[in-house]
């Protein structure tokens, strides 16, 4: 594909926080290929903050297939709204049939995305997908535009925070008596599926040792749905952490993490937010997922902890009852990485 002057370009993005963040490299490279074009991106509402403020996009369009666009009438209304915007090209980062159908019904002339047997007839440019789990997710999305003929110059992710976000984070720290001289450690114990979570007792032991041995101020982050998890961690501790579940939106969380001396997390969206905002030091605990596929990039300030326990990685056994890959990494393993820096 060659640059063809001003175009109206649509990017139909994926549904997951981390992957939407990975897609920012693709968005930026599309912008470079079409510097004067109008570029819009479709995301679910929960991923909207990931792309809010991204200068490479002119418009963000919300599509919630399990909520506001669940019904047939709502879907047709959405199709009509896209048709009214008169897009010339759509890059389908999501492999679903329904999204390709929506773009076909919306009358978008060029529809570019990964080929599948079910939706191949809906695409005007069928990109042959790479073998499963052969590429990092950043490169998986870049591969679509590269094979479509666009130039790809780089592959880093972007997440934009404002002065207001930074102000909110600093005010929170001031209210909780955290000063610039303190060692601020932010821990993120939640995860979007249970096998990726580190044991609650490990988090409690680690936080206690950070407070007792390093004099750290430990902030525990998460959403409202993580309140019970953090309460259980707190109940197992000798010392008192600062609980911040439900306090921050994603932008403010990015600002908080940027203030921290150390950010400790499992493989989940905030890991990639931390890397994108340039966190000072990140310790990422990996178990069933592969850093080669969903790990942070770049790795300048990141330490990845993962142990070989004899399982095939990546493992997608959501109902795993053993979770030995996560249990194999101990609080002392994490502390060792902190002490050696």
Secondary structure, DSSP 8 states (H G I E B T S, - for coil): ----SS-EEEEE--S-HHHHHHTHHHHHHHHHHTTTSEEEEEE-GGGHHHHTT-TT-SEEEE--TTTTT-SHHHHHHHHHHHHHHT-SEEEE-S--HHHHHHHHHTT-SEEEEE--TTTGGG-SEEE----TT-S-HHHHHHHHHHHTT-------------HHHHHHHHHHHHHTT--TTS-EEEEE---SSGGG---HHHHHHHHHHHHHHH--EEEEEE-GGGHHHHHHHHHT-SS--EEEETT--HHHHHHHHHH-SEEEEESSHHHHHHHHTT-S-EEEE-SSS-HHHH--SS-TTEEEE----S--SS---TT-S--HHHHTS-HHHHHHHHHT-
